[in-house]
C-alpha cells in the first residue's frame, strides 16, 4: 500500500485480488502480492495493477515458467525502457511469450537481453517489437540471454557511430543504415541491406565484411539478421503483435498434474488466509486478555 500509494479501499481490492488469484491460479496469494509490489515499485498505480497488469504478469510467469515477481519485474523493465503505459502490460506479456514460443530462448533469456541492450535499442529509435525481432534472430542462431543483448548493443553502436574504416566499407557496399528520420533502420531493413550488398560474396568474404561493419561482438547480430532473412523477420514481427498468446501458452503449460498440484497449494494458502483473517480478532482479544491477567498476577506478588 505504501509503495502503490493506494487508498484503504484500493488496498482492500488489491488484497482480495491477490487472495482470489492465489486460489484460482498456480500461484499463491503471497506470490501474487509480491508481484503487485514489484509492479507498484515500477510506477504502476493500484488501478493499473487491478485492471490487468497483475493478470498479465501471471500469464507471463506461467508461460515462461518463471518466478512471478521476476515476471512482474520483466514487465516493468520493458515498460520503462520503451516508455509504455500501464495498459501495455498485456502486449508485453504476449510479445515475450510469443518470442519464447517461436525460438529456443525462454522468457528469462529475452528479459536479460532487454536489460543488456534495450536502452541502446530505444535510443536508436526501436520500439519493443523492433527490438524483440532482432533478439529472436539472435536466439535462432543460438545466441541468447546477456550475450544477445550485448551483441545487439555493440552492433547498433557501431552502425550509428562507425569508424572511418567502417564508413569506408559501408560506402563501398552501398549500404545505408539510417532512415530519413535519422534513426537506425530496423532489423528487417538491415537484413535487406545486407543481403543485397553481399549477395555475390563467399561466406568467408561476408563474414569478414560483417566483422568490419559491426566489430567482433556486433558481427553476430549482423550475421543473425542476414541468416534469418527478410521473410522470417517479418513473420516474427507479425506474430509478436498477436494478442492472447501469453494466456494461451500459460493455460497449456499448467494443464497437467504439476499445475493442478500448484493450484491446490495456492487454494490451501488462500483458505488459510481467509480463515486466519476471521479468527485473528478473536485471537487478539484472547492474547490481550491473557496479557492483562499476567499483569494483574504480577502486581499481587509485587
C-alpha positions in Angstrom: 0.0 0.0 0.0 2.8 2.4 0.8 4.6 1.7 -2.5 1.5 1.9 -4.6 0.1 5.0 -2.8 -3.2 3.1 -2.5 -6.2 4.2 -0.6 -7.8 2.0 2.0 -10.5 0.9 -0.5 -7.9 0.1 -3.1 -5.8 -1.8 -0.6 -8.8 -4.0 0.2 -9.3 -4.6 -3.6 -5.6 -5.5 -4.0 -5.8 -7.8 -1.1 -8.9 -9.5 -2.5 -7.3 -9.7 -5.9 -4.2 -11.5 -4.5 -6.3 -13.9 -2.5 -8.6 -14.7 -5.4 -5.7 -15.3 -7.8 -4.0 -17.4 -5.2 -7.0 -19.7 -5.2 -7.7 -19.7 -9.0 -4.1 -20.0 -10.4 -0.9 -22.0 -9.9 0.5 -19.1 -7.9 -0.1 -18.4 -4.2 -1.7 -15.3 -2.8 1.7 -14.4 -1.3 3.4 -14.6 -4.7 0.6 -12.5 -6.2 1.1 -9.9 -3.5 4.8 -9.8 -4.2 4.1 -9.3 -7.9 1.7 -6.4 -7.0 4.6 -4.8 -5.1 7.0 -5.2 -8.0 4.5 -3.6 -10.3 3.9 -0.7 -7.9 7.6 -0.2 -7.4 7.9 0.1 -11.2 5.5 3.0 -11.2 2.1 1.4 -11.8 -0.8 2.6 -9.7 -3.3 0.5 -7.9 -5.9 0.9 -10.6 -3.5 -0.3 -13.3 -2.5 -3.4 -11.2 -6.1 -4.2 -10.6 -7.2 -3.7 -14.2 -4.9 -6.1 -15.9 -1.2 -5.6 -15.0 -1.1 -8.4 -12.4 -3.0 -10.8 -14.6 -0.6 -10.2 -17.5 2.3 -10.9 -15.2 0.7 -14.1 -14.0 0.3 -15.2 -17.6 3.9 -14.3 -18.5 5.2 -16.2 -15.4 3.2 -19.3 -16.2 4.0 -19.1 -20.0 7.7 -18.6 -19.2 7.8 -21.0 -16.3 9.4 -18.3 -14.2 9.1 -16.7 -10.8 6.0 -14.4 -10.6 7.9 -11.5 -9.0 10.5 -11.8 -11.8 7.8 -11.7 -14.4 6.4 -8.6 -12.9 9.9 -7.0 -12.8 10.4 -8.0 -16.5 7.1 -6.3 -17.4 8.0 -3.2 -15.6 11.5 -3.0 -17.1 10.1 -3.3 -20.6 7.6 -0.6 -19.8 10.3 1.8 -18.5 12.7 1.0 -21.3 10.3 1.8 -24.1 8.2 4.3 -22.2 5.0 2.2 -22.4 1.8 2.9 -20.4 0.2 0.6 -17.9 -2.3 -0.7 -20.5 0.6 -2.2 -22.4 1.3 -4.9 -19.9 -0.7 -7.5 -21.8 1.1 -6.6 -25.0 4.5 -7.1 -23.3 3.5 -10.5 -21.9 2.1 -11.6 -25.3 5.2 -10.5 -27.2 7.7 -12.2 -24.9 5.6 -15.4 -24.7 5.4 -15.4 -28.5 9.2 -14.9 -28.9 9.9 -17.7 -26.4 7.4 -20.0 -28.1 8.9 -19.4 -31.6 12.6 -19.8 -30.7 14.8 -21.9 -28.4 15.2 -19.0 -25.9 12.9 -18.6 -23.0 11.2 -15.6 -21.5 14.0 -15.0 -19.0 16.6 -15.1 -21.8 14.7 -12.3 -23.5 14.3 -10.4 -20.2 18.1 -10.4 -19.7 18.7 -9.5 -23.4 16.4 -6.5 -23.0 18.3 -5.5 -19.8 21.6 -5.6 -21.6 20.7 -4.0 -24.9 17.2 -2.4 -24.6 18.3 1.1 -23.7 20.6 1.4 -26.7 17.8 0.0 -29.0 15.4 2.6 -27.6 17.9 5.4 -28.3 18.4 4.0 -31.8 14.7 4.6 -32.5 13.5 1.0 -32.0 10.2 0.1 -30.3 9.7 -3.1 -28.3 8.7 -5.2 -31.3 11.7 -4.0 -33.4 14.0 -5.0 -30.5 12.5 -8.4 -29.9 12.6 -9.2 -33.6 16.4 -8.7 -33.5 16.7 -10.8 -30.4 14.6 -13.6 -32.0 17.0 -13.7 -34.9 19.9 -14.0 -32.5 18.1 -16.7 -30.5 17.5 -18.6 -33.7 21.3 -18.5 -34.2 21.8 -19.9 -30.6 22.8 -16.5 -29.1 20.7 -15.8 -26.1 20.4 -14.1 -22.7 23.0 -11.4 -21.9 25.1 -12.4 -24.9 22.3 -11.5 -27.3 21.7 -8.1 -25.6 25.4 -7.3 -25.6 25.8 -8.2 -29.3 22.8 -6.2 -30.3 24.0 -3.2 -28.4 27.5 -3.4 -29.9 26.2 -3.7 -33.4 23.8 -0.7 -33.0 26.6 1.5 -31.6 28.9 0.6 -34.4 26.3 1.2 -37.1 25.3 4.5 -35.6 28.8 5.7 -34.9 31.1 4.0 -37.3 34.9 4.3 -37.5 36.5 5.6 -40.7 37.2 2.0 -41.8 33.6 1.0 -41.2 32.2 4.0 -43.0 34.5 3.3 -46.0 33.3 -0.3 -46.3 29.7 0.7 -45.9 30.1 3.2 -48.7 31.8 0.7 -50.9 29.0 -1.8 -50.3 26.4 0.9 -50.9 24.6 0.3 -47.6 22.8 2.9 -45.6 21.8 2.1 -42.0 19.9 5.3 -41.2 16.3 6.2 -42.0 15.1 9.6 -43.2 14.1 10.4 -39.6 17.7 9.9 -38.5 17.0 6.6 -36.7 18.6 3.2 -37.2 16.8 1.0 -39.7 15.0 -1.9 -38.1 16.2 -5.5 -38.3 14.1 -6.3 -41.4 15.6 -3.3 -43.3 19.1 -4.1 -42.2 18.7 -7.7 -43.3 17.6 -6.5 -46.7 20.6 -4.2 -47.0 23.0 -6.9 -46.0 21.5 -9.5 -48.4 21.6 -7.1 -51.3 25.1 -5.8 -50.6 26.8 -9.2 -50.0 24.8 -11.4 -52.4 27.9 -12.1 -54.6 30.3 -12.7 -51.7 31.6 -16.0 -50.5 30.8 -17.0 -46.9 34.3 -16.1 -45.8 34.1 -12.7 -47.5 30.7 -12.0 -46.0 32.0 -12.9 -42.5 34.9 -10.6 -42.8 32.7 -7.7 -44.1 30.2 -8.2 -41.1 33.1 -8.2 -38.7 34.4 -4.9 -40.0 31.0 -3.3 -40.2 29.9 -4.2 -36.6 33.0 -5.3 -34.7 33.7 -8.6 -33.1 30.6 -8.5 -30.8 28.3 -6.9 -33.2 29.2 -9.2 -36.0 26.9 -11.9 -34.5 23.9 -9.6 -34.8 24.5 -8.8 -38.5 25.1 -12.5 -39.2 21.9 -13.5 -37.5 19.8 -10.9 -39.3 21.4 -11.9 -42.6 20.7 -15.6 -42.0 17.2 -15.1 -40.7 16.3 -13.2 -43.9 13.5 -10.6 -44.5 10.7 -13.2 -44.8 11.3 -14.8 -41.4 11.9 -11.5 -39.6 8.6 -10.2 -41.0 6.8 -13.3 -39.6 8.4 -12.6 -36.2 7.1 -9.0 -36.3 3.6 -10.1 -37.2 3.4 -12.9 -34.7 4.7 -10.5 -31.9 1.6 -8.4 -32.4 -0.9 -11.2 -31.8 -3.0 -10.9 -28.6 -3.7 -13.5 -26.0 -0.6 -15.6 -26.6 0.7 -15.4 -23.0 -2.7 -16.6 -21.6 -2.9 -19.4 -24.2 0.6 -20.7 -23.6 0.2 -20.4 -19.8 -3.0 -22.5 -19.9 -1.3 -25.2 -21.9 1.8 -25.3 -19.7 -0.2 -25.6 -16.5 -2.8 -28.1 -17.8 -1.1 -31.1 -16.1 -0.6 -32.7 -12.7 2.1 -30.3 -11.6 -0.1 -27.4 -12.4 -3.0 -29.0 -10.5 -0.7 -29.5 -7.5 0.4 -25.9 -7.6 -3.2 -24.7 -7.8 -4.1 -26.9 -4.8 -1.2 -25.3 -2.9 -2.4 -21.8 -3.8 -6.0 -22.7 -2.9 -4.9 -24.1 0.5 -2.9 -20.9 1.3 -6.0 -18.8 0.3 -8.1 -20.9 2.7 -5.6 -20.4 5.5 -5.5 -16.6 4.9 -9.3 -16.4 4.8 -9.8 -18.4 7.9 -6.9 -16.7 9.7 -8.4 -13.3 8.9 -11.7 -14.3 10.5 -10.0 -15.8 13.6 -7.4 -13.0 14.1 -9.7 -10.6 16.0 -10.7 -13.4 18.4 -7.1 -14.4 18.9 -6.1 -10.8 19.6 -8.8 -10.4 22.2 -7.6 -13.6 23.9 -4.0 -12.5 23.8 -4.8 -9.1 25.2 -6.9 -10.7 28.0 -4.1 -13.1 28.9 -1.6 -10.1 29.0 -4.0 -8.3 31.4 -4.3 -11.4 33.6 -0.5 -11.9 33.8 -0.1 -8.2 34.6 -2.6 -8.5 37.5 -1.0 -11.6 38.9 2.4 -9.9 38.8 1.0 -7.0 40.8 -0.1 -9.3 43.5 3.4 -10.7 44.0 4.9 -7.2 43.9 
